Amino acid sequence: MNTYRIIINPISPFATPLHSDTIFGQCMWLLKFMKGNEFLNTFINDIKENKKYFVVSAGFIDDEILLPMIPMHLAREEEIKTEFIKRLTNDEKIKSDFLFYLSKKKNRQKKIKIKELFNNPEQSIDYFYGLQEDKIDNFLDMLRKNEKRKDKSILKKESVMRNRINRLSNRVDEGALFTSSYTFYVKDVDISIYIKTNCFTIDEVKELFTNLGNYGFGADSSIGKGLFIVKGVKDITNEIKKISNPNFILSLSNYIPNDDEIDMEQSFYSVFLKQGKLGGEYATGIGSNVRSYVKIPLLMIRDSSLLKIKKEKEVYGKIEAEINRYDKNIIQSGQTFDIKLLIKEV
């Protein structure tokens, strides 16, 4: 099994987040266009039978991942709420940009370089706690001083007004305004995507993602959204430090666990309901049914989750089959690219 790191630079706004299962799906469509329908059908059957693996991570800006919130942080969360309420009770003004920052928990989570965890997979739980403590201390300090938050963001999300065009009359429909949400990245930002596979060489992976960048990722690719260039592809198989008897994994993908993989009571994670949509030639639906482009909703564990494992495996998660009511061959990847860790619980 080889592990590759792909670095991409966006060159247009994105309408779709770089989720692992979405990247996987778009790669499958590209394989069909590049190698044919017969190749794709055989490849998907091999994936479902665990003969071949193509495990994809989400896209991580500057190769950084958010650390999960662990139980010891709950008291600090209450401290933040108490401080915030005290400021409001005293009728003090709080900057509006800070209120937006406060509203999202992920803004109070610490980021860490993925490479650092590859190189140092043996840690104590205090290591994760200490990193998060520093972040919360800085956050509380800003709140108490009511300092204007420095905007260090390297992406911005904006809603763009658009007109609906009637393709029969080739005119704009009256009263048919709608909005599309786009993510704009700063120039030359690096986004890392990791792949674990036993069936593609580094050159084949580079060709696949180069074509994806030229074609466009996600929604509205037909109008130039989701374009990127591949800055580089590197084989990092031998750069990941191997450890004996890992007891946790840090998930880098949206993940659907098998029953025998994770001790959920000892894990730190968040879940969400994902209702995917079909792409490629099925983007507008299958046959005449207008709702056939929608997949069956799946409950998934978000990336950046710290999960206690029951046993060591090379690949965690499953491929969900039959997730579309109109085509039983449609699949969705719930396998996760993971970092295996040995965490001492003190």
Helices and strands as residue ranges (DSSP letters): E 2-10, H 20-35, H 37-48, E 54-56, E 60-61, E 64-66, G 71-73, H 74-89, H 96-103, G 105-108, E 111-113, H 114-119, E 122-124, H 125-145, E 155-166, E 171-185, E 191-197, H 202-215, G 221-223, E 228-235, G 237-239, E 248-251, E 262-268, E 271-274, G 280-282, E 298-301, E 306-309, E 319-321, E 331-333, E 338-344
